[in-house]
C-alpha cells in the first residue's frame, strides 16, 4: 500500500512498451504502479516497495517469471502475495504458472477490463488476508497482555493473601494497591484508638480446658473481625482476649472518632448475643472498651523476619488504660474524643480516673448509644 493509501502494483516485464501499457491501464483506476525489467530487480522491489499485487511476465532474460514466483512462495512474508502471470503463450505454460504458485494467468494480448476485474478481485482477497493477519496479531498481543495481567493479578492476590495473615486488611490492601511498602515508613497521624478485652478472663482461663478457651476466643475474634471490615478499622494487634484497633491510618477515613464509637456499640450488640450463650456454658464473661483520639507515630516496628504495624503514642496508652477501667459492657471514651462526637452519641459521665502514666486524673464518659442521623427534610 502506498503512502496515499492506494494499492501498489508491481509490474515486471522486460519490454518497456508493455510496462507503459499496464501503467496506462492501471494508474487512471487509482493504482500506484512500480516496475522492474528483470527477476532480480523484481524481488528487490517486493522487499522495498511492499506491493499488494504482482503482474509478472513469464519470459524474461535471466530469472524467468516461474522462478520469481517460486521464490516469492518460499518466504512467509510473500507466500500469499497475489501474483498474476502474463504471457503470450497458452496451454502447458498456464499449468506451469499455477504450479509455480501464481494466483491467476492472463494471456497476451489481454483484455483491459478482464485484467482490471481480476486485479480488483485478488486485491480484495489480499485485503481480507491482511485483515485476518492483523487481527491475529492483535489477538496474540491481547492474549500475551491478558496472560501478564492475569499473572500480575494472581501474584497480587497471593501476596495479599500472605499479607492478610500477618497484617490488618486495610494495611495489606494499601500495600498491594500502592505497589510498594513505603506506607510502612514512620509517620505522624491523628488516629482514633480503640482497645477492648474480656472481663472475667483470668478466672475463666484457670477454670476451663485449652480447647474450650480457644473456642471462646475464636467466637470473640470472629465478632471483632466482622466489625473490622464493616467500619474500616486497622488491626493493631490481637493478643489473647485483648484487641487493639485504630482508625484513619494507614488509609485516611472520614469521622474516625465516630467510626470507633460506632464499632464499640456494634461490638456491644454482638456481645449481647455471645454472653448469654457463654453463660449457658457456665462462663461469666463480658467485655469492656476504651477509646481515645490523638496523634500517634505510625509505621513498621519489629526486627528482621518479624514485624508489625503499630500506632505509638499517648493516645494508645490512654485508650488502653480506659479499657482497663471499663466495667462489663462499658465503652469509656476520653474527653477529647467526646468533643468530636458529642452531637452524635449519648453518654453518661463516668467520673475521673487516675491512670498509670498520666499525671492528672482523666475524665471519661460511658457511651450509652449512637444517635440515629436526623432525616434531611429538604429531601422530603
C-alpha positions in Angstrom: 0.0 0.0 0.0 1.4 3.4 -1.0 1.6 6.3 1.4 -1.6 7.9 -0.1 -3.5 4.6 0.6 -3.6 3.5 -3.0 -2.9 -0.2 -3.7 0.6 -0.7 -5.1 1.0 -3.0 -8.1 4.4 -4.3 -9.2 4.7 -4.7 -13.0 7.5 -7.0 -14.1 8.3 -7.1 -17.8 11.5 -6.7 -19.8 9.7 -4.9 -22.6 9.3 -1.2 -21.7 6.2 -0.8 -24.0 4.4 -3.5 -22.1 5.2 -1.7 -18.8 3.9 1.6 -20.1 0.7 -0.1 -21.4 0.0 -1.6 -18.0 0.7 1.7 -16.3 -1.7 3.4 -18.7 -4.4 0.9 -17.8 -3.8 0.8 -14.0 -2.9 4.4 -13.0 -6.1 6.1 -14.0 -8.0 3.4 -11.9 -6.3 4.6 -8.7 -3.4 2.2 -8.5 0.1 3.1 -7.7 2.5 1.3 -10.2 6.1 0.4 -9.7 8.0 -1.6 -12.3 11.0 -3.9 -12.8 12.6 -5.2 -16.0 14.1 -8.5 -14.7 13.5 -11.0 -12.0 16.2 -9.9 -9.5 15.1 -6.3 -9.6 11.5 -7.5 -9.1 12.5 -9.4 -5.9 14.3 -6.4 -4.6 11.2 -4.2 -5.2 9.0 -6.7 -3.4 11.1 -6.1 -0.3 11.4 -2.3 -0.7 8.0 -1.3 -2.1 5.8 -3.9 -0.4 3.4 -4.2 -3.3 -0.1 -5.5 -2.9 -0.1 -7.4 -6.2 2.4 -8.5 -8.8 1.8 -8.6 -12.6 4.6 -10.9 -13.7 5.7 -11.6 -17.3 6.8 -15.2 -17.8 9.5 -14.9 -20.4 12.4 -12.7 -19.2 16.2 -12.9 -19.6 17.9 -14.5 -16.6 15.4 -15.3 -14.0 12.1 -16.0 -15.7 8.6 -15.4 -14.2 8.3 -19.0 -12.9 11.5 -18.7 -10.8 10.4 -15.3 -9.5 7.0 -16.7 -8.4 8.6 -19.8 -6.8 10.9 -17.6 -4.7 8.0 -15.5 -3.6 6.2 -18.5 -2.4 9.2 -19.8 -0.4 9.1 -16.8 2.0 6.5 -16.3 4.7 6.2 -12.6 4.0 5.3 -13.1 0.4 3.7 -16.6 0.5 0.2 -15.2 -0.2 1.2 -12.1 -2.2 -1.2 -12.1 -5.2 0.6 -12.9 -8.5 -0.9 -12.7 -12.0 1.3 -14.1 -14.7 1.1 -12.7 -18.2 2.4 -14.4 -21.3 1.8 -14.7 -25.0 1.8 -18.5 -24.7 -1.1 -20.7 -23.6 -1.6 -24.3 -22.8 1.1 -26.0 -20.7 2.5 -22.6 -19.5 -0.7 -22.0 -17.6 -0.2 -25.2 -15.8 3.5 -24.3 -15.0 2.3 -20.9 -13.8 -0.1 -22.5 -11.4 2.5 -25.0 -10.2 4.9 -22.1 -9.6 2.4 -20.6 -7.3 0.6 -18.0 -9.5 -2.9 -17.0 -8.4 -4.1 -16.2 -11.9 -3.0 -16.3 -15.6 -3.7 -13.8 -18.4 -2.6 -14.4 -22.0 -1.4 -11.6 -24.2 -2.8 -9.6 -25.7 -5.1 -9.1 -22.6 -8.5 -7.6 -22.4 -8.2 -4.4 -20.3 -11.5 -4.9 -18.5 -10.7 -8.5 -17.7 -7.3 -7.6 -16.3 -8.8 -4.9 -14.1 -11.5 -7.3 -12.8 -9.0 -9.9 -11.9 -6.7 -7.4 -10.2 -9.6 -6.0 -8.2 -10.7 -9.5 -7.2 -7.3 -10.5 -6.0 -6.7 -7.2 -4.1 -10.0 -7.8 -2.3 -8.8 -11.2 -1.2 -5.5 -9.8 -0.1 -7.3 -7.1 2.0 -9.2 -9.9 3.7 -6.0 -11.8 4.3 -4.3 -8.7 5.7 -7.2 -8.0 8.0 -7.1 -11.6 9.3 -3.4 -11.4 9.8 -3.7 -8.1 11.6 -6.5 -9.4 13.8 -4.5 -12.5 14.6 -1.5 -10.3 15.6 -3.8 -8.2 17.8 -5.3 -11.3 19.3 -1.8 -12.7 20.1 -0.9 -9.4 21.7 -4.2 -9.4 23.7 -3.5 -12.9 24.8 0.0 -12.0 25.8 -1.1 -8.9 27.8 -4.0 -10.9 29.2 -1.7 -13.6 30.5 0.5 -10.8 32.0 -2.5 -9.1 33.6 -3.8 -12.4 35.0 -0.4 -13.4 36.3 0.0 -9.9 37.9 -3.4 -10.2 39.5 -2.8 -13.7 40.7 0.5 -12.6 42.2 -1.2 -9.6 43.9 -3.9 -11.9 45.2 -1.3 -14.4 46.5 0.7 -11.5 48.0 -2.4 -10.0 49.6 -3.3 -13.4 51.0 0.1 -13.7 52.6 -0.1 -10.2 53.9 -3.6 -10.6 55.4 -2.2 -13.5 57.5 0.1 -11.0 59.3 -1.3 -7.5 58.7 -4.6 -5.8 59.1 -6.8 -6.0 56.0 -6.5 -2.2 55.4 -2.8 -2.3 55.6 -2.5 -5.3 53.3 -4.8 -3.6 50.8 -2.9 -0.4 50.9 0.5 -2.0 50.3 -0.8 -4.0 47.3 -2.7 -1.1 45.8 0.3 1.3 46.1 2.7 -1.3 44.7 5.4 -0.7 47.3 5.9 -0.7 51.0 6.7 3.0 51.5 3.4 3.2 53.5 5.2 1.3 56.3 7.6 4.2 56.9 7.3 6.0 60.2 4.9 9.0 60.1 2.6 11.1 62.3 -1.2 10.8 62.0 -4.2 11.7 64.1 -6.0 8.4 64.9 -8.9 7.2 67.0 -7.6 4.3 69.1 -9.8 1.5 70.3 -9.0 -1.1 72.9 -11.3 -3.9 74.1 -10.8 -7.1 76.2 -12.9 -9.6 78.1 -13.9 -9.1 81.7 -13.6 -12.3 83.9 -10.9 -13.7 81.6 -8.3 -14.5 84.3 -10.7 -16.7 86.3 -12.0 -18.3 83.0 -8.5 -19.3 81.9 -7.9 -21.1 85.2 -11.2 -23.0 85.0 -11.5 -24.4 81.5 -9.7 -26.7 79.2 -7.5 -25.1 76.5 -9.8 -26.4 73.7 -12.8 -24.5 75.2 -10.6 -21.4 75.8 -9.7 -21.4 72.1 -13.3 -21.8 71.2 -14.4 -18.8 73.2 -11.5 -16.7 71.8 -12.5 -17.7 68.2 -16.1 -16.6 68.8 -14.9 -13.3 70.2 -12.4 -12.7 67.5 -14.9 -13.6 64.8 -17.2 -10.9 66.1 -14.2 -8.4 66.0 -13.3 -9.5 62.5 -16.7 -8.8 61.1 -16.7 -5.3 62.6 -13.1 -4.5 61.3 -14.3 -4.8 57.7 -17.6 -3.0 58.3 -16.0 0.1 59.9 -12.7 0.2 58.0 -10.6 -0.4 61.2 -6.9 -1.2 61.2 -5.9 -4.1 63.4 -3.0 -3.1 65.7 -2.8 -6.4 67.4 -4.9 -9.3 68.7 -3.4 -10.8 71.8 -5.3 -13.3 73.8 -8.6 -11.7 74.9 -7.3 -8.2 74.0 -7.6 -6.4 70.7 -6.3 -3.0 69.5 -7.8 -1.3 66.6 -7.3 2.2 65.2 -8.9 4.4 62.6 -7.5 6.9 60.0 -4.2 5.1 59.3 -2.7 3.8 57.0 -5.8 4.9 55.0 -7.4 8.1 56.0 -11.2 7.8 56.6 -13.9 10.4 57.4 -15.0 10.7 61.0 -12.5 8.3 62.6 -13.7 9.2 66.1 -17.3 8.4 65.3 -16.4 5.2 63.5 -14.6 4.0 66.6 -17.6 4.7 68.8 -19.9 3.0 66.3 -17.7 0.0 66.2 -17.7 -0.1 70.0 -21.6 0.0 70.1 -21.8 -2.7 67.4 -19.4 -4.9 69.4 -21.7 -4.4 72.4 -24.6 -5.7 70.3 -22.5 -8.7 69.2 -21.6 -9.4 72.8 -25.2 -9.2 73.8 -25.7 -12.3 71.8 -22.5 -14.0 72.8 -22.5 -13.6 76.6 -25.9 -15.4 77.1 -24.5 -18.3 75.1 -21.3 -18.3 77.2 -23.4 -18.1 80.4 -25.3 -21.2 79.4 -22.0 -23.0 79.2 -21.1 -21.7 82.7 -18.8 -18.8 81.7 -19.1 -15.5 83.4 -17.6 -13.2 80.7 -18.2 -9.7 79.4 -16.2 -7.1 77.6 -15.0 -3.5 78.3 -13.6 -1.0 75.8 -11.7 2.3 75.8 -11.4 4.9 73.0 -9.2 7.9 72.6 -8.3 10.5 70.0 -4.9 11.9 69.4 -1.7 11.9 67.4 0.4 8.8 67.1 3.6 7.7 65.4 2.6 5.1 62.9 4.7 2.6 61.0 6.5 -0.7 61.0 8.0 -2.0 64.2 9.9 -5.2 64.9 13.0 -6.9 63.6 14.3 -8.7 60.5 11.9 -11.5 59.7 9.1 -10.4 62.1 7.5 -7.1 62.2 4.1 -5.4 62.9 2.4 -2.2 62.1 1.7 0.0 65.1 0.5 3.3 66.2 2.5 4.5 69.2 1.9 7.5 71.5 0.0 8.9 74.5 -3.3 8.2 72.7 -2.5 4.5 72.6 -1.8 4.4 76.3 -4.9 6.4 77.1 -7.2 4.1 75.2 -5.6 1.0 76.8 -5.9 2.4 80.3 -9.5 3.4 79.8 -10.3 -0.2 78.6 -8.7 -1.5 81.8 -11.0 0.7 83.9 -14.2 -0.2 81.9 -16.7 -2.4 83.7 -18.6 -5.1 81.8 -20.4 -3.7 78.9 -18.9 -0.2 79.3 -17.3 1.8 76.4 -15.3 4.6 78.0 -14.2 7.5 75.8 -11.7 10.2 76.5 -12.9 13.8 76.8 -11.1 15.0 73.6 -12.8 12.2 71.6 -16.2 13.0 73.2 -15.8 16.6 71.9 -15.6 15.3 68.4 -18.7 13.1 68.6 -20.8 14.9 71.1 -23.7 15.6 68.7 -23.9 12.0 67.6 -23.7 10.0 70.8 -25.5 9.7 74.1 -23.2 9.3 77.1 -23.1 9.5 80.9 -20.2 10.8 82.9 -18.1 8.0 84.2 -16.0 10.2 86.6 -12.3 10.8 86.7 -9.7 8.1 86.6 -6.2 8.0 88.0 -4.4 6.2 85.2 -0.8 4.9 85.1 1.4 7.2 83.1 -0.9 10.2 83.4 -0.1 12.9 86.0 -3.6 14.2 86.4 -6.9 12.4 86.8 -8.5 11.7 83.4 -12.3 12.4 82.9 -14.1 9.8 80.9 -17.6 9.2 79.6 -19.5 5.9 79.1 -21.2 5.6 75.7 -24.9 4.7 76.0 -25.8 4.8 72.3 -25.2 6.4 69.0 -27.9 8.7 67.9 -29.6 8.0 64.6 -28.9 10.7 62.0 -31.8 13.1 61.7 -33.7 12.9 58.3 -32.9 15.6 55.8 -36.2 17.4 55.5 -35.0 19.3 52.4 -35.1 15.9 50.5 -38.7 15.1 51.6 
